[in-house]
Amino acid sequence: MLTISAGASTANLSIRSIYVVVNTNLAGCGGGIAWTTLEYIFTRKFSIVGFCSGIIAGLVGITPAAGFVPVYTSALIGVLTACCCFFTTKYKYLISIDEGLDIWALHGVGGVVGDILTGFFAATWVPALDGVSGDTYAGGWWEHNWKQVGYQLAAATTCAAWSFVVSCILLFIINKIPGMHLRVKEEDEIRGLDAKYFDDTWDDHHDADFHGFRTHEGVPTVETPRSGQSSTEQQVTSTKQE
């Protein structure tokens, strides 16, 4: 992320490059703290996954802004982006969307929020730190350029529309190719695609379930499969019954 932001947004080594690196770090920190705080408020628990999700949200939010905003606004951008992404991950349950990795919540919503916040906090003097931009950029609301947020929103909408249409076309084509269907069997989905395709799972709890283990008062136990049924098949059956 630092390489992308610092190199791609400035194309040279300058004070502006340093601003980009510092902005990126501060936004990630702000996002991680904000997400963890919200998670504790709503669940009274902390989680490493939540902290990492907040960091990602902050990094996504600062990506369009890193080379245009002062360092004292970057942490705020990370916080605001993480808050929006956090509540988006909760909203998906209300509309029954199956989005296990929260890609849309973190990268979609986070990108749009970061794009809009760039229009708020952009400053003319930050791009000028690269020694070549001069006064090319008009800044944002921070410097009374009231149109910039509208430009940012229009750009975000255009990018979203383009990505949606092209993605639908590509997915339609992929779905028609033999052996590359988008949907999986219901049993494979319940069992977990990691277990089906990689013989692995994403945490110890799922790993224990995959191999037929259960816990009773903290002690691992092994369920004996019924006659003619493997432990994995029994797990799928019991999951369906639940």
BELLINBEL-V162687 format. One record per backbone hydrogen bond with DSSP energy under -0.5 kcal/mol. NH is the residue of the N-H (numbers start at 1). CO is the residue of the C=O. E is the energy in kcal/mol with one decimal. If there is no record, write none. Layout:
nh=NH co=CO e=E
nh=NH co=CO e=E
This chain:
nh=5 co=1 e=-2.7
nh=6 co=2 e=-2.8
nh=7 co=3 e=-2.1
nh=8 co=3 e=-0.6
nh=8 co=4 e=-1.9
nh=9 co=4 e=-0.6
nh=9 co=5 e=-1.3
nh=10 co=6 e=-0.6
nh=11 co=7 e=-2.1
nh=14 co=12 e=-0.7
nh=15 co=129 e=-0.8
nh=16 co=129 e=-0.6
nh=18 co=14 e=-1.4
nh=19 co=15 e=-2.2
nh=20 co=16 e=-2.3
nh=21 co=17 e=-2.1
nh=22 co=18 e=-2.6
nh=23 co=19 e=-3.1
nh=24 co=20 e=-2.4
nh=25 co=21 e=-2.1
nh=26 co=22 e=-2.6
nh=27 co=23 e=-2.4
nh=28 co=24 e=-2.0
nh=29 co=25 e=-2.2
nh=30 co=26 e=-2.7
nh=31 co=27 e=-2.6
nh=32 co=28 e=-2.3
nh=33 co=29 e=-2.3
nh=34 co=30 e=-2.4
nh=35 co=31 e=-2.4
nh=36 co=32 e=-2.1
nh=37 co=33 e=-2.3
nh=38 co=34 e=-2.4
nh=39 co=35 e=-2.7
nh=40 co=36 e=-2.1
nh=41 co=37 e=-2.1
nh=42 co=38 e=-2.1
nh=43 co=39 e=-2.3
nh=44 co=40 e=-2.0
nh=45 co=39 e=-0.6
nh=51 co=47 e=-2.0
nh=52 co=48 e=-2.7
nh=53 co=49 e=-2.4
nh=54 co=50 e=-2.3
nh=55 co=51 e=-2.0
nh=56 co=52 e=-2.5
nh=57 co=53 e=-2.5
nh=58 co=54 e=-2.5
nh=59 co=55 e=-2.5
nh=60 co=56 e=-2.7
nh=61 co=57 e=-2.5
nh=62 co=58 e=-1.8
nh=63 co=59 e=-1.0
nh=64 co=60 e=-0.6
nh=65 co=62 e=-0.6
nh=66 co=62 e=-2.3
nh=68 co=65 e=-2.5
nh=69 co=65 e=-1.5
nh=70 co=121 e=-0.6
nh=73 co=70 e=-1.6
nh=74 co=70 e=-0.6
nh=74 co=71 e=-0.7
nh=75 co=71 e=-0.6
nh=77 co=73 e=-2.1
nh=78 co=74 e=-2.2
nh=79 co=75 e=-2.3
nh=80 co=76 e=-2.8
nh=81 co=77 e=-2.4
nh=82 co=78 e=-2.3
nh=83 co=79 e=-2.2
nh=84 co=80 e=-2.1
nh=85 co=81 e=-2.5
nh=86 co=82 e=-2.6
nh=87 co=83 e=-2.0
nh=88 co=84 e=-1.6
nh=89 co=85 e=-2.0
nh=90 co=86 e=-1.0
nh=91 co=87 e=-1.9
nh=92 co=88 e=-1.3
nh=93 co=90 e=-1.0
nh=94 co=90 e=-0.5
nh=94 co=91 e=-1.0
nh=95 co=91 e=-1.1
nh=96 co=93 e=-0.5
nh=97 co=92 e=-2.2
nh=99 co=97 e=-1.1
nh=102 co=99 e=-1.2
nh=106 co=102 e=-2.3
nh=107 co=103 e=-2.6
nh=108 co=103 e=-1.2
nh=109 co=104 e=-2.6
nh=110 co=105 e=-0.6
nh=111 co=107 e=-1.3
nh=112 co=108 e=-2.0
nh=113 co=109 e=-2.8
nh=114 co=110 e=-2.5
nh=115 co=111 e=-2.2
nh=116 co=112 e=-2.4
nh=117 co=113 e=-2.7
nh=118 co=114 e=-1.5
nh=119 co=115 e=-1.0
nh=119 co=116 e=-0.6
nh=120 co=116 e=-0.8
nh=121 co=117 e=-2.5
nh=122 co=118 e=-1.8
nh=123 co=68 e=-3.0
nh=126 co=123 e=-0.7
nh=127 co=123 e=-0.8
nh=128 co=124 e=-0.9
nh=129 co=126 e=-1.5
nh=130 co=127 e=-1.7
nh=131 co=128 e=-1.6
nh=133 co=127 e=-0.5
nh=136 co=133 e=-1.4
nh=140 co=122 e=-2.4
nh=141 co=119 e=-2.4
nh=142 co=120 e=-2.4
nh=143 co=140 e=-1.9
nh=144 co=141 e=-2.3
nh=145 co=140 e=-2.4
nh=146 co=144 e=-1.2
nh=148 co=145 e=-1.4
nh=151 co=147 e=-2.0
nh=152 co=148 e=-2.6
nh=153 co=149 e=-2.6
nh=154 co=150 e=-2.4
nh=155 co=151 e=-2.4
nh=156 co=152 e=-2.5
nh=157 co=153 e=-2.4
nh=158 co=154 e=-2.3
nh=159 co=155 e=-2.4
nh=160 co=156 e=-2.4
nh=161 co=157 e=-2.5
nh=162 co=158 e=-2.5
nh=163 co=159 e=-2.6
nh=164 co=160 e=-2.4
nh=165 co=161 e=-2.4
nh=166 co=162 e=-2.5
nh=167 co=163 e=-2.3
nh=168 co=164 e=-2.3
nh=169 co=165 e=-2.1
nh=170 co=166 e=-2.5
nh=171 co=167 e=-2.9
nh=172 co=168 e=-2.2
nh=173 co=169 e=-2.1
nh=174 co=170 e=-2.7
nh=175 co=171 e=-2.4
nh=176 co=172 e=-0.8
nh=176 co=173 e=-0.9
nh=177 co=173 e=-0.6
nh=177 co=174 e=-1.2
nh=180 co=177 e=-2.0
nh=189 co=185 e=-2.2
nh=190 co=186 e=-2.3
nh=191 co=187 e=-2.4
nh=192 co=188 e=-2.2
nh=196 co=192 e=-1.6
nh=197 co=193 e=-2.8
nh=198 co=194 e=-2.1
nh=199 co=194 e=-0.6
nh=199 co=195 e=-0.5
nh=200 co=194 e=-1.4
nh=207 co=203 e=-2.2
nh=208 co=204 e=-2.5
nh=209 co=205 e=-2.0
nh=210 co=206 e=-2.5
nh=211 co=207 e=-1.7
nh=212 co=209 e=-1.3
nh=213 co=208 e=-3.3
nh=214 co=221 e=-3.1
nh=216 co=219 e=-2.4
nh=219 co=216 e=-1.5
nh=220 co=218 e=-0.5
nh=221 co=214 e=-4.4
nh=223 co=212 e=-2.2
nh=225 co=223 e=-0.6
nh=229 co=226 e=-2.1
nh=234 co=230 e=-2.3
nh=235 co=231 e=-1.9
nh=236 co=232 e=-2.1
nh=237 co=233 e=-2.3
nh=238 co=234 e=-2.8
nh=239 co=235 e=-2.3
nh=240 co=236 e=-2.1
nh=241 co=237 e=-2.1
nh=242 co=238 e=-1.9
